[in-house]
Amino acid sequence: DLLLSNSCIPFLGSTEGLDFRTLLLDEERGRLLAGTKDHIFQLNLVDVNKNVKKIYWPAAKEKVELCKLAGKDAQTECANFIRVLQPYNRTHVYVCGTGAFHPLCGYIELG
């Protein structure tokens, strides 16, 4: 219904699966951060398809192999699913992902 009434703009910026796990709204700067499988997106709140920024952050290959050896599904479990997007200060966001069952965290400088 929303598409038919032109009341929304679908996000077209990814050919990967868009299984969003976490979102962080930054109204002050007009952006939305979205965490998904192996990616972090920075989207414009006015038009989500304009100036899309994307960080590719996969799990380490050796961690993916260990995950598969443990009997986990390579497509649905052995990836870096972004779970935490937390403001740290005015210039950085704290980010954590599953890392194929070996969690990893870091800081992203926004710009």
FENBELMO-V594540 format. One record per residue. N is the residue number from 1. PHI is phi in degrees with one decimal (none if undefined). PSI is psi in whole degrees, 0 to 359 (NA if undefined). D_CENTER is the distance of its C-alpha to the mean C-alpha in whole Angstrom. Layout:
# FENBELMO-V594540
N_PHI_PSI_D_CENTER, N_PHI_PSI_D_CENTER
This chain:
# FENBELMO-V594540
1_none_317_27, 2_-62.8_318_24, 3_-64.2_316_24, 4_-64.8_328_28, 5_-91.1_3_28, 6_56.5_35_26, 7_-95.2_3_25, 8_-148.9_162_21, 9_-120.3_111_19, 10_-70.5_147_17, 11_-79.7_121_13, 12_-113.2_9_14, 13_-82.2_10_12, 14_-146.0_137_11, 15_-93.2_349_13, 16_-76.0_166_11, 17_-62.1_136_11, 18_-100.7_60_9, 19_-91.1_78_9, 20_-64.3_132_7, 21_-105.3_331_7, 22_-154.1_148_7, 23_-131.8_148_8, 24_-135.3_114_10, 25_-89.8_128_13, 26_-121.3_83_15, 27_-63.9_324_18, 28_-57.8_321_20, 29_-103.0_3_18, 30_66.9_41_17, 31_-140.1_161_14, 32_-129.7_127_11, 33_-97.7_135_7, 34_-130.9_129_5, 35_-103.6_135_2, 36_-143.0_194_4, 37_-67.0_114_6, 38_64.6_9_7, 39_-141.1_152_4, 40_-126.7_128_3, 41_-109.4_143_5, 42_-115.4_116_9, 43_-114.3_149_11, 44_-81.4_132_15, 45_-70.2_334_16, 46_-76.8_317_19, 47_-143.2_106_18, 48_-63.5_346_14, 49_-98.3_1_15, 50_-98.2_127_17, 51_54.1_45_16, 52_-67.9_130_12, 53_-112.7_141_11, 54_-138.6_136_8, 55_-112.4_126_8, 56_-92.2_118_9, 57_-135.6_77_9, 58_-79.7_166_11, 59_-71.1_153_13, 60_-61.1_143_16, 61_-57.0_321_19, 62_-67.3_328_21, 63_-70.9_323_19, 64_-64.4_317_18, 65_-63.3_317_22, 66_-61.3_320_23, 67_-61.4_315_20, 68_-65.9_322_22, 69_-64.9_334_26, 70_-80.3_2_25, 71_91.7_10_25, 72_-82.4_157_21, 73_-76.4_127_20, 74_-63.5_326_18, 75_-85.6_324_16, 76_-106.2_350_15, 77_-129.0_331_15, 78_-97.4_64_15, 79_-145.0_182_12, 80_-104.3_92_9, 81_-82.8_119_8, 82_-71.6_122_5, 83_-113.8_336_8, 84_-129.1_127_9, 85_-131.1_107_9, 86_-130.5_128_12, 87_-59.3_135_15, 88_-105.5_308_17, 89_-152.8_194_19, 90_-67.8_341_20, 91_-115.8_349_18, 92_-133.1_153_15, 93_-123.3_137_12, 94_-86.3_130_13, 95_-130.1_137_9, 96_-133.4_145_10, 97_-133.4_167_9, 98_-74.0_334_12, 99_57.0_38_13, 100_55.6_51_15, 101_70.1_21_17, 102_-135.3_79_17, 103_-50.8_144_15, 104_-141.0_147_14, 105_-133.3_161_13, 106_-168.4_181_13, 107_-115.9_137_14, 108_-111.2_129_12, 109_-84.2_124_15, 110_-85.5_143_14, 111_-175.2_NA_16
